[in-house]
Amino acid sequence: EELERNISWAPYFNIPQSGTEAALLETIHSLPDDKRSLIDLRYGHALAHCLYDLQKCTVVEGGGTSRTGYMVNYKYVVDATGSAGVLRRALNVKMQGPKGIKHIVNVLVKVDLRRVFPSYEKPLMNWVISTPMPGISIHSNLTNRMNAQFVYNPPYEGKEDFTETRINELVSGLIGDSSIPFEVEDLSFWRMDCQIAERYYINQGNVFLVGDSAHRFPPTGGLGMNTGIADAQALAWRLGMVERGQASPMLLAQYGPERRSAALQNSAVSYDNFMRMEQIFRFLGLDMRVATAAAQVKHTLWFIPRPWRENVHRTVAQYAIQRIQSKIEDPNQVVMRNRLQ
């Protein structure tokens, strides 16, 4: 805590996306009427198609057979559709940089972890090297939610390998106390990339890219969301000045070069942070290629029952982790323990 105070006056804590969105909506609804009237929130709507030359968009409302569509005229359109990049893809704007650095299973867990951690500890993130699989736990608080993450290895592993039984086993191993009850609320899979759009401003139709639609970073360092917020701010003041007649429309063309340059720098830092974390595992003797090899072995044994394949995978993981534990606990490995500390 003393170190944090010396770095910044702001306390460091983790806010889940659901909490951030709730805070933004609360702020919007609390605005004075004259400002609130400038914001038109439409729930349950999706962009279906854009006629960029005519600056018109087709918007779809509802789902299933009850879907209805209508046309919207626009002067500017901002693609803030996240990594899906709906308009970016439609306009064939390419992403540049490495993709598929890692593939992650994301598990949202309802659990009370106050029995696991001492009362004076307020962990935000934990790297757990244990069986059946190493993982990461992310906490906004210890009383009700945990975000658990595990690496998987396509093409040797896929979504079908993460059955309810296996997910429960992984989460229980991450918690480290089988007596603590938990409930898996959501399961998702995502690919870690380090990519940036080749351009942020498409003058054909006045389309702008912001946030994850424009760039995707490894999460190491938390720079993705910060960069996205800065994108929105940099675009908002430019649009405001142009619309008020205080600047030429040429000001909008500066948005892309400025924000893309920032994304290039931040993506390099994020990627370097990720590679440095990999060094810690290599130093401990856990070669991440072992995990890939174990998944590959399990994949080649497709002809035997799934429980047997899971046992093979579990045995390899246990062997690798036991090697690490033996190194740390070995009284002759004083240098290793000191370097870790």
MARTIDO-433114 format. One record per residue (C-alpha): residue number from 1; x, y, z. Coordinates in steps of 0.1 Angstrom, whole numbers. Layout:
N
PT paro     u     v     w
PT  NUM     X     Y     Z
...
//
This chain:
341
PT paro     u     v     w
PT    1     0     0     0
PT    2    29    24     8
PT    3    44    17   -27
PT    4    10    24   -43
PT    5     7    57   -24
PT    6    41    68   -38
PT    7    31    60   -73
PT    8    -4    76   -74
PT    9   -29    93   -52
PT   10   -56    71   -66
PT   11   -61    37   -50
PT   12   -58     7   -72
PT   13   -88   -15   -75
PT   14  -105   -37  -101
PT   15  -139   -28  -114
PT   16  -156   -55  -136
PT   17  -171   -43  -169
PT   18  -207   -49  -156
PT   19  -199   -24  -128
PT   20  -184     1  -151
PT   21  -214     0  -174
PT   22  -238     4  -145
PT   23  -219    35  -133
PT   24  -220    50  -167
PT   25  -257    45  -170
PT   26  -263    59  -136
PT   27  -243    90  -146
PT   28  -263    94  -178
PT   29  -297    92  -160
PT   30  -285   117  -134
PT   31  -277   144  -159
PT   32  -298   176  -161
PT   33  -327   174  -186
PT   34  -310   197  -211
PT   35  -280   174  -213
PT   36  -299   142  -209
PT   37  -320   150  -239
PT   38  -289   149  -261
PT   39  -284   112  -254
PT   40  -307    87  -271
PT   41  -302    52  -256
PT   42  -318    24  -275
PT   43  -317   -11  -260
PT   44  -321   -43  -280
PT   45  -309   -26  -312
PT   46  -283   -38  -337
PT   47  -266   -23  -367
PT   48  -275   -44  -398
PT   49  -261   -25  -427
PT   50  -247     9  -438
PT   51  -250    27  -471
PT   52  -218    47  -466
PT   53  -221    68  -498
PT   54  -256    79  -487
PT   55  -247    81  -450
PT   56  -276    59  -440
PT   57  -277    29  -417
PT   58  -302     1  -413
PT   59  -309    -6  -376
PT   60  -326   -38  -364
PT   61  -347   -39  -333
PT   62  -357   -71  -313
PT   63  -348  -106  -321
PT   64  -361  -138  -337
PT   65  -393  -135  -358
PT   66  -402  -102  -341
PT   67  -373   -83  -355
PT   68  -381   -50  -373
PT   69  -358   -26  -391
PT   70  -357    11  -399
PT   71  -333    35  -416
PT   72  -312    61  -398
PT   73  -295    91  -414
PT   74  -262   100  -399
PT   75  -234   125  -403
PT   76  -208   105  -384
PT   77  -208    69  -372
PT   78  -184    55  -345
PT   79  -176    18  -345
PT   80  -174    10  -308
PT   81  -185   -26  -313
PT   82  -155   -41  -295
PT   83  -133   -68  -309
PT   84  -161   -78  -333
PT   85  -155   -45  -352
PT   86  -187   -47  -372
PT   87  -181   -17  -394
PT   88  -144   -23  -395
PT   89  -150   -57  -411
PT   90  -177   -44  -434
PT   91  -153   -18  -447
PT   92  -125   -43  -450
PT   93  -101   -25  -427
PT   94   -73   -49  -419
PT   95   -58   -56  -385
PT   96   -20   -57  -382
PT   97     1   -76  -357
PT   98     2  -110  -341
PT   99   -30  -129  -333
PT  100   -36  -160  -313
PT  101    -9  -154  -288
PT  102   -29  -173  -262
PT  103   -64  -188  -261
PT  104   -82  -183  -228
PT  105  -112  -199  -210
PT  106  -129  -172  -189
PT  107  -151  -185  -160
PT  108  -172  -161  -139
PT  109  -177  -177  -105
PT  110  -200  -168   -76
PT  111  -180  -176   -45
PT  112  -171  -161   -11
PT  113  -133  -163    -7
PT  114  -129  -146    27
PT  115  -119  -179    42
PT  116   -90  -183    18
PT  117   -73  -150    23
PT  118   -63  -133    56
PT  119   -84  -103    65
PT  120   -56   -79    59
PT  121   -51   -90    23
PT  122   -71   -76    -6
PT  123   -59   -95   -36
PT  124   -68   -82   -71
PT  125   -52  -110   -90
PT  126   -35  -143   -82
PT  127   -14  -166  -104
PT  128   -19  -201   -91
PT  129     4  -229  -101
PT  130   -14  -260   -89
PT  131   -31  -291  -102
PT  132   -52  -298  -123
PT  133   -41  -267  -143
PT  134   -24  -234  -135
PT  135   -47  -204  -137
PT  136   -54  -168  -128
PT  137   -80  -155  -105
PT  138   -92  -119  -107
PT  139  -111  -102   -79
PT  140  -132   -70   -76
PT  141  -139   -81   -40
PT  142  -137  -114   -20
PT  143  -173  -117   -10
PT  144  -192  -127   -41
PT  145  -174  -129   -75
PT  146  -142  -143   -90
PT  147  -131  -143  -126
PT  148  -110  -174  -133
PT  149   -89  -178  -164
PT  150   -72  -209  -179
PT  151   -52  -213  -210
PT  152   -62  -239  -236
PT  153   -44  -250  -268
PT  154   -62  -251  -301
PT  155   -63  -271  -323
PT  156   -57  -298  -298
PT  157   -83  -285  -274
PT  158  -116  -269  -280
PT  159  -147  -257  -263
PT  160  -161  -292  -262
PT  161  -132  -303  -239
PT  162  -144  -280  -212
PT  163  -173  -299  -198
PT  164  -191  -289  -166
PT  165  -172  -316  -147
PT  166  -138  -303  -159
PT  167  -146  -266  -153
PT  168  -157  -274  -117
PT  169  -125  -293  -112
PT  170  -104  -264  -125
PT  171  -122  -238  -104
PT  172  -119  -260   -73
PT  173   -82  -264   -79
PT  174   -77  -227   -83
PT  175   -95  -219   -50
PT  176   -75  -245   -32
PT  177  -101  -255    -7
PT  178  -127  -281   -17
PT  179  -149  -273    12
PT  180  -158  -238    -2
PT  181  -190  -239   -23
PT  182  -191  -220   -56
PT  183  -214  -216   -86
PT  184  -202  -211  -122
PT  185  -223  -183  -137
PT  186  -208  -178  -171
PT  187  -183  -194  -194
PT  188  -166  -178  -224
PT  189  -136  -183  -247
PT  190  -114  -156  -261
PT  191   -83  -152  -281
PT  192   -54  -129  -270
PT  193   -42  -108  -298
PT  194   -19   -78  -302
PT  195   -33   -61  -333
PT  196   -40   -26  -345
PT  197   -63   -14  -373
PT  198   -44    -1  -403
PT  199   -66    31  -402
PT  200   -89    46  -377
PT  201  -108    70  -399
PT  202  -126    59  -431
PT  203  -136    91  -450
PT  204  -160    70  -471
PT  205  -190    75  -449
PT  206  -173    94  -420
PT  207  -167    62  -400
PT  208  -144    63  -369
PT  209  -130    33  -350
PT  210  -126    35  -312
PT  211  -116    11  -285
PT  212  -113   -26  -291
PT  213  -126   -22  -326
PT  214   -94    -3  -334
PT  215   -69   -22  -313
PT  216   -66   -54  -293
PT  217   -39   -58  -267
PT  218   -28   -85  -242
PT  219   -44   -76  -209
PT  220   -11   -74  -191
PT  221    -8   -38  -179
PT  222   -45   -29  -183
PT  223   -37    -6  -212
PT  224   -65   -17  -236
PT  225   -94     0  -218
PT  226   -73    30  -209
PT  227   -63    34  -246
PT  228  -100    30  -257
PT  229  -112    57  -233
PT  230   -85    81  -246
PT  231   -97    73  -281
PT  232  -132    83  -273
PT  233  -121   115  -256
PT  234   -98   125  -285
PT  235  -126   119  -310
PT  236  -153   137  -289
PT  237  -136   170  -286
PT  238  -127   170  -323
PT  239  -163   163  -333
PT  240  -175   190  -309
PT  241  -152   217  -323
PT  242  -160   208  -359
PT  243  -198   208  -353
PT  244  -196   242  -334
PT  245  -177   257  -364
PT  246  -146   262  -343
PT  247  -124   241  -365
PT  248  -121   228  -400
PT  249  -132   192  -408
PT  250   -95   185  -415
PT  251   -92   183  -377
PT  252  -110   149  -378
PT  253   -83   135  -401
PT  254   -58   140  -373
PT  255   -76   116  -350
PT  256   -64    84  -367
PT  257   -26    92  -368
PT  258   -26   105  -332
PT  259   -45    76  -316
PT  260   -29    49  -338
PT  261     5    61  -327
PT  262    -5    58  -290
PT  263   -19    23  -297
PT  264    14    12  -312
PT  265    33    23  -281
PT  266     8     8  -257
PT  267     5   -25  -276
PT  268    43   -28  -275
PT  269    43   -23  -237
PT  270    14   -48  -232
PT  271    32   -74  -253
PT  272    65   -69  -235
PT  273    46   -72  -201
PT  274    31  -105  -213
PT  275    65  -119  -224
PT  276    81  -109  -191
PT  277    54  -129  -173
PT  278    62  -159  -194
PT  279    98  -156  -182
PT  280    87  -161  -146
PT  281    71  -195  -156
PT  282   102  -205  -175
PT  283   124  -195  -146
PT  284   104  -218  -124
PT  285   109  -246  -149
PT  286    74  -246  -163
PT  287    79  -245  -200
PT  288    45  -235  -215
PT  289    52  -258  -244
PT  290    46  -287  -220
PT  291     9  -276  -218
PT  292     7  -276  -255
PT  293    23  -310  -257
PT  294    -1  -324  -231
PT  295   -31  -311  -251
PT  296   -16  -326  -283
PT  297   -12  -360  -266
PT  298   -48  -359  -254
PT  299   -59  -349  -289
PT  300   -42  -379  -305
PT  301   -59  -403  -281
PT  302   -93  -394  -294
PT  303  -102  -430  -298
PT  304  -102  -437  -261
PT  305  -129  -426  -237
PT  306  -128  -389  -226
PT  307  -122  -397  -188
PT  308   -90  -416  -198
PT  309   -78  -388  -219
PT  310   -84  -363  -191
PT  311   -63  -386  -168
PT  312   -34  -384  -192
PT  313   -36  -347  -194
PT  314   -39  -344  -156
PT  315    -9  -367  -150
PT  316    13  -346  -172
PT  317     2  -314  -155
PT  318     8  -329  -120
PT  319    43  -340  -130
PT  320    53  -305  -143
PT  321    39  -287  -112
PT  322    55  -312   -88
PT  323    89  -304  -104
PT  324    84  -267   -97
PT  325    73  -273   -61
PT  326   103  -296   -55
PT  327   127  -269   -68
PT  328   112  -243   -46
PT  329   112  -265   -15
PT  330   147  -279   -21
PT  331   169  -265     7
PT  332   197  -263   -19
PT  333   177  -239   -40
PT  334   183  -209   -18
PT  335   193  -187   -47
PT  336   160  -195   -66
PT  337   139  -186   -36
PT  338   158  -154   -30
PT  339   154  -144   -67
PT  340   117  -152   -66
PT  341   113  -130   -35
//
